[in-house]
Amino acid sequence: MTALYHSPGTCSLGIHLMLEEIGKPYELELVDLTKGMQYKPEFVAVNPKSKVPALKRDDGSLLTEWPAIAVWLAMTNPDKKLLPTDAEGMARTLETVDYAVASVHMQGFTRMWMPQHFSPNADDHGAIKEKGRGVYDKGLAHFDALLGSADYFGGAQPSIADYAVFYVEYWKVNRLKEELPPHLAAHYKRMRARPAVEKAIKMEGLA
Ligand SMILES: N[C@@H](CCC(=O)N[C@@H](CS)C(=O)NCC(=O)O)C(=O)O
């Protein structure tokens, strides 16, 4: 059976939400990052990158990297319309996903949350966090303007872009305990009103 290696409230949440929306059977495999489980031999044997999300598929093969997993889920479940099929729609969706994952998350929030990944020297951590904060805030401001008064990034229903933006929104609300810019606040609320989203959040023991 499909299994998602995840850690509660991390970027793997975005993939978990999509699995719930898709509605096919899957299992959750806990890799608790707060306990360093990503570096334990059991998980390194599964994913030598020591990262979540990682998706074990029905044929036993492992797929890693958020955008790759999201595209694969979208394309193998076309009825869910998680990825536009026209060139412009697909390119714009991937543009948003890549900015959320590669920049706002990896270059922004990771600097704020795990400065030790960028320098072992604690004296550097203040400056690293500040740099991360700049990238993260700029990213959220960009997404707020991009969304404007639309319901979702891809149009009438959520696409993989909405699940990518959702997890960086989630961190602002639940980890930093800060308010989102207005359009993103409405988007976050709209996403949370989806039964699949609430179910996955509860399954992870989150608020
Ligand atoms: N580029 C990866 C990023 C994944 C990632 O950084 N995941 C974090 C959780 S949000 C992680 O597993 N961190 C563990 C660590 O760096 O030790 C992707 O797209 O999936």
The ligand as an SDF file (V2000), in Angstrom:
LIG
                    3D

 20 19  0  0  0  0  0  0  0  0999 V2000
   13.5700   19.6710   -1.1480 N   0  0  0  0  0  0  0  0  0  0  0  0
   12.8470   18.7930   -0.2390 C   0  0  0  0  0  0  0  0  0  0  0  0
   12.7260   19.4790    1.0880 C   0  0  0  0  0  0  0  0  0  0  0  0
   12.2290   18.5630    2.1370 C   0  0  0  0  0  0  0  0  0  0  0  0
   12.5850   19.0750    3.5210 C   0  0  0  0  0  0  0  0  0  0  0  0
   13.4410   19.9470    3.7010 O   0  0  0  0  0  0  0  0  0  0  0  0
   11.9220   18.5020    4.5200 N   0  0  0  0  0  0  0  0  0  0  0  0
   12.2000   18.8380    5.8800 C   0  0  0  0  0  0  0  0  0  0  0  0
   10.9150   18.9260    6.6740 C   0  0  0  0  0  0  0  0  0  0  0  0
    9.9300   20.3250    6.2020 S   0  0  0  0  0  0  0  0  0  0  0  0
   13.0600   17.7390    6.4770 C   0  0  0  0  0  0  0  0  0  0  0  0
   12.8050   16.5760    6.2550 O   0  0  0  0  0  0  0  0  0  0  0  0
   14.0680   18.1220    7.2490 N   0  0  0  0  0  0  0  0  0  0  0  0
   14.8860   17.2060    7.9490 C   0  0  0  0  0  0  0  0  0  0  0  0
   16.2900   17.6940    8.0660 C   0  0  0  0  0  0  0  0  0  0  0  0
   16.6760   18.5790    7.2830 O   0  0  0  0  0  0  0  0  0  0  0  0
   17.0060   17.1700    8.9080 O   0  0  0  0  0  0  0  0  0  0  0  0
   11.5030   18.4870   -0.8270 C   0  0  0  0  0  0  0  0  0  0  0  0
   11.1050   19.1710   -1.7730 O   0  0  0  0  0  0  0  0  0  0  0  0
   10.8490   17.5470   -0.3870 O   0  0  0  0  0  0  0  0  0  0  0  0
  1  2  1  0
  2  3  1  0
  2 18  1  0
  3  4  1  0
  4  5  1  0
  5  6  2  0
  5  7  1  0
  7  8  1  0
  8  9  1  0
  8 11  1  0
  9 10  1  0
 11 12  2  0
 11 13  1  0
 13 14  1  0
 14 15  1  0
 15 16  2  0
 15 17  1  0
 18 19  2  0
 18 20  1  0
M  END
$$$$
